[in-house]
Amino acid sequence: MGMTGGARWRSGHLQRRIASLPIVLATLVLTSCSVVERPASHRLRYGIARIRAAGEPLTFEELRAGQSPGDGADAAADYHAAATLLADLDSGPLFDLVKAYRAATKTCPPVPPSTEVRERALRMLAEAQPALDLIDRAARDEACHYAFNLETDKFPRFAVFHTAGVLLSLRTLEFAFAGAGDGAAASLFSKLRLLRVFETEPVLIGYIVRQAEWTQAGADLHAVLDAGTLSETSLDNLDEALKRAEAPNLLTRTIEGERVWEMTFLASILAPTGPMASCGLPAPNVGRSGSARDSCVTRATISPPPRR
């Protein structure tokens, strides 16, 4: 049955209305996104301005500049070389050996591990001697400005320094059971000084690794003190290393570093036209695929406690 003129007009009008719906919906979506993005951009810019006004770091360059690495020779090159030598070390047997040594320290009185265990430990220490020599030499340097360069998309080698710390614990405990108190003290001194590698660019995951090393050093200290009478030089060196390792402002700097890492990742997403571009933040080559950021931990954007 044919349509009347009025029916045809209504049908054509309805079709035109339906055809225009995608355009209307797209306009509404774009308008709502603009309304949501603008206040978020304003809040972001305000937050960045507040951080800058407080004199807190916004970039890793500023975070690194905020460290007082000390004067004199820089230990960073030797630590980097040692980490390279230890990169392929099988940590499983190492951890098993240290576990056996720690169990031996808990007996009363302490009983050395079996001859077989000690022989394996001595072989491992001999194989790692070149790296240990570099770490010992670095420990005597006053300065340490070790940069992991976290603004790149290469995940930092935190684990290798944990392995180095466990290796130093093995050597310390072996010296202690051998009755070489000053040797054990010197080994513990190197372990405490190694903690400095986590202080130039402190972030949460590095802070956790450092805390694990700090806890191990405390356990090693008991074995060192039980190893026999220490010389005044050994006692003075340990006392100084323990004071420096406390790093009272490290937690504050870690929170700042975690925020910088998050902002650096955000800048890489929003750059070059995002709200952070107008705030002077660079668009580094970090986390565009999310690899370095998502491979570790979810970082919380929290404000650090006020500086004293």
N, C-alpha and C positions, 0 to 999 in steps of 0.2 A: 504494500500500500504506500503510495507516495506521501511525502511530508508536505504540510502546508508551509507557506512562507514564514510564519512565526515559529514553527517547529524547527525549520532549517536554520533560522537565525539563532535560536537558542542552542541548537546542537553545535554550530560553528563557534559560538561564543564560549561554550564549555570546553571545546577542544583547544581553543587558544589559551584559556585559563590553565588547563592541564599542562600544555606545552611550556608555559611560563613558570611552572612550579620549580623546576631545577634551578632556574636563575634566581628566583626569590629565596630558595633555601640556601644557595651558595652565598647570596648577599647577607643573609642572617648569620650564617656561620662565620663569615669573614668579619662581620661587625662585632659579633660576640667575642671572637678571638682578639680583636683589637682592643675591646673594652677590658678583657682580662689581662692582656699583655702589658697594657700601658701602666696600670698600677703596680704590676710586678716589676716592670722595668724601673719605675720610680723608687720602689723599695730597695731594689738591688743597687741602684746608684747611690741612694742615701746610705745604705750599709757600707759600701765601699768608701764613701766620703768620711763616714764615721771612723772606719779603721785607719784611714790615712791621717785623719786629724789626731788620732790617738798615738800616732808614731809607730804603729805596728806594721809588720811586713805584709806586702801584697803580692810579692813575687819571690821566687826562690833566690834570686840574686840579692834581694833585700834581706831575706832570712839568713843567708850565708854571711852577709856583711854584719849581722847582729851578733855573731859569735866572737868571743875573744880567744883566738886560737893559741895565744902565747907568742913569745919572741924567740928568735933563733931558728935553727934548722927545722924544717917541716917534715914530720914523720909520714905524711900521706903517701909519698912515692914508694917507700919501703913497704907500707901496709898494702898498697895496691899490688906490688910485685909478689908479696907473700900470698895474697888472695889468689893470684893467678896460678901460683905453684900448687895451691891446695884445692883448686877448683874441681879436680877429678878424683880427689881422695874419697875412697869408699868409707862413709861415715858409720855404717852399720857395725863393723868389727871394732871401730874406735869406741863407740858408745857402749858396746858390750864389755870392753876392757875397763873403761872408767866405772861402769856399774860394779864390776868385780872388785876394783880397788876401793870404791866407796863402802861396799859391804864389809870389806876387811877393816876399815877404820872404825866400824861401829861395834866391833867385838871388844870385850873387856878382859884383859888388855888387848889392844889392836894386834892382830896377827897378819903378817904379810900375805898377799895372795900366793897361790901355788907357783912353783918354779916355772911351770909351763906358761902360765898367764903372764908372769913377769918377762919371760923371754920374748913372748909375742909383743908385749908392750915396748920392750927395748928395740925390737926390730922396726916397729912402726915409727918410733921416735927417731931412729937413725935414718929411715927413709925420708922423714919430714924435716930433717935437720936444716937443709937450706932455707926453708920457709921460717923455721924457728929462729934461725940466725937473723933474718931480716926483721922479724917481730921484736927480737931482743934489741937490735940496733935502733929500731924506731922508738922503742920505749924510752930510750935515753934522750930523744929529741924533745925540746921544750914545746915546740909548736905542733899542732895537728889540725889541718884544715882539709879533712877528707870529704870530698863532694861526690855523692852518688849521682848527681845531675838528674834529679827526679823529674825535671821538666821534659825529659825525653821520653820516648815510648818504650824504652828498654827497661825491663823490671830490674830493680837493684839487687845486688848480690848480698842480701842480708845473711842468708844461710851459711855462706862460706866463712863468715866471721864467727858465727856460732860454732862451726866445726873447728876453727882455729882456737877458740876459747876452750873447747872440750879437750883438744890436743894439749893445750897448756896445762889444763887440770891434770891430765894423765902424767905429764912430766913432773908437775909439782908433787903429786902423790907418790910417784916412784922415788923422787929425791927424799921425801919424808920417810918412807919405809927403809931407805938405804942409810938413814941417819945423817944425811947431808942437809942440815938445817938451813945454812946460808944459800945453798943451791935451790932448795925449795922456796925460800923467801924471794930469791931473784926471779924465779919462774912465776910466782904469784904476782910480783911487781909488774912483770910484762903483761900478765893477764889483766890487771887493773888498768894499766895504761892503754890497753887495746880498746877499752870501752869508749875512748875518745872518738872512734870512727863514727859513732852514732850521734854525735853532738853537733856537727856542722849543719846537717839537714834533718833535724829531728821530726819524725812523723810517728804515728801510733804503732805501726808494725815494727819499726826499728826500735822504738822505746820498749816494746814487749821483749824483743830479743835481748836488748841490753839488760833489762831487769832479770832475765833468766841467767845471763852471764854474771851479773852482780850477786845473785843468790848462790851460784856455784862458787864464786870467789869467797863468800862468807864461809861456806863449808870447807873450802881448801885452807882457809886461815887456821882453823882448829888443828888440822893435820900439821901445818907448818909449825905452830907453836908447840905441838907435842913432839916435834922431831928432835928437839934438843935445844941447848942454849944458842941463841942467835947473837951475832955480833951487833955492836951499836950501830954500825953502818946499815945493816939489814933492817934493824928495827926502825931507824930513821927513814929509810926509803919506803918501807911499808906504811909508816904513819903518814908520810906526805902523799903517797899514792892513794890511800884510803880517803884522805881529806878531799883531794881533787876529784875523786870518783863520785863523791856525794852529789856534786852538780846541783845545788839547791834550786836553780832557776830552770832546770831542764824540762820539767813538766809544763811550765808556762810556755816555753819555746816549742814544745811538742804540740800543744794545742794550736799555737800559731802556725806551725808547719803543716799540721793536718788541714787547717783552713786554707792555707796557701795551695796545698795539693788539690783540694776540692775546687778552689777558684780557678786554678790553672786548667783543670779538666773542663770546667764550665766554659772558660774563655775559648778553649779549642772547639767547643760545640757551637758557640754563638758567633765566633769571629767569621768574617770581618765586619758584619753589620749589626751584631747583637748589642744589647745595652752596655756590655762591658767594654766594647770597643771605644766608646766615647769617654771612658774613665781612665784611659791610658794604660790598660793592661795588655800585654802582648798576647799574641795567639801562638803559643809554642806548639811544637810537634809532639803532643802528648795525648794519649787516650782517644784518638779519633775513632779507633775501633773498640775502645774501652778495655784493651788488654791489660795494661799496667794497673789501671785503677780497679777493674773488676776482679783481678786475680788475687788480690790481697784481702782487704776487709772493707766493709761498708763504712765510710767515714762520716761521722756526725759533724754537722756545722754548729759548733758551740763556741761561745765567746770565752777567751782566756780570762783568768782572774786578773784584777788590776795590778799593774806593775807597782812595785814598792821602791 
